[in-house]
Amino acid sequence: MTNARTSASLPIRQVEKPWGLDVLPAPFEAPEGQRIGEIWFEPPAALPELLVKYIFAGEALSVQVHPSDAQTLAKGIGRQGKEECWLIVAAEPGGKLGIGFDREIGEDAMRAAALDGSIEHLMTWHEVVPGDFFYIPANTVHAIGAGVSLIEVQ
């Protein structure tokens, strides 16, 4: 379920997620009985490819990887690739982000680890505090751990 409302000059959309939070960092508030996982800022007309959102991870989120511009063009997907930046706005003690791997890993080993669920144990995990900033290039395996709230720009 999404609810749209306006904040400053950009409309926002609160997105309910089962892994979200029912108590959000200021200045946001979750509606009674809802777990908000994301708040999206609608992009200005001049920058439709820009997406800015808050992510409130009450639980660990899935491991992900996004393609580059070249990969989407080569596969004929017809859209741009995806790079992200993360700014930590709140973190419970021990809150972590997984970015990349502890060692070089081949494509077959990565696929096998993704399928059997062991991929998280191969990743490099960073304990985070508010104010930390990370750049996630396309083709970088990444994950947001439980108890981390961040602003994502993509």
HUWOJO-V365234 format. One record per residue. N is the residue number from 0. PSI is psi in whole degrees, 0 to 359 (NA if undefined). Layout:
n=<N;N>
psi=<PSI;PSI>
This chain:
n=<0;1;2;3;4;5;6;7;8;9;10;11;12;13;14;15;16;17;18;19;20;21;22;23;24;25;26;27;28;29;30;31;32;33;34;35;36;37;38;39;40;41;42;43;44;45;46;47;48;49;50;51;52;53;54;55;56;57;58;59;60;61;62;63;64;65;66;67;68;69;70;71;72;73;74;75;76;77;78;79;80;81;82;83;84;85;86;87;88;89;90;91;92;93;94;95;96;97;98;99;100;101;102;103;104;105;106;107;108;109;110;111;112;113;114;115;116;117;118;119;120;121;122;123;124;125;126;127;128;129;130;131;132;133;134;135;136;137;138;139;140;141;142;143;144;145;146;147;148;149;150;151;152;153>
psi=<137;144;128;141;176;138;123;233;350;130;148;160;121;129;118;134;143;336;3;193;148;350;114;154;148;144;14;157;136;136;148;128;7;145;109;125;331;148;118;137;123;132;150;154;327;343;63;339;351;132;126;128;152;142;128;98;98;339;163;136;167;154;134;163;140;147;164;170;314;320;319;322;316;326;359;26;332;23;169;159;192;120;154;155;141;131;120;126;337;148;132;157;132;1;137;157;139;124;113;193;156;333;167;139;136;164;316;318;322;316;315;318;324;319;324;359;2;359;324;328;347;349;158;121;135;120;137;156;159;137;342;147;135;141;128;98;158;150;16;122;134;159;151;126;169;145;17;130;133;163;129;129;127;NA>
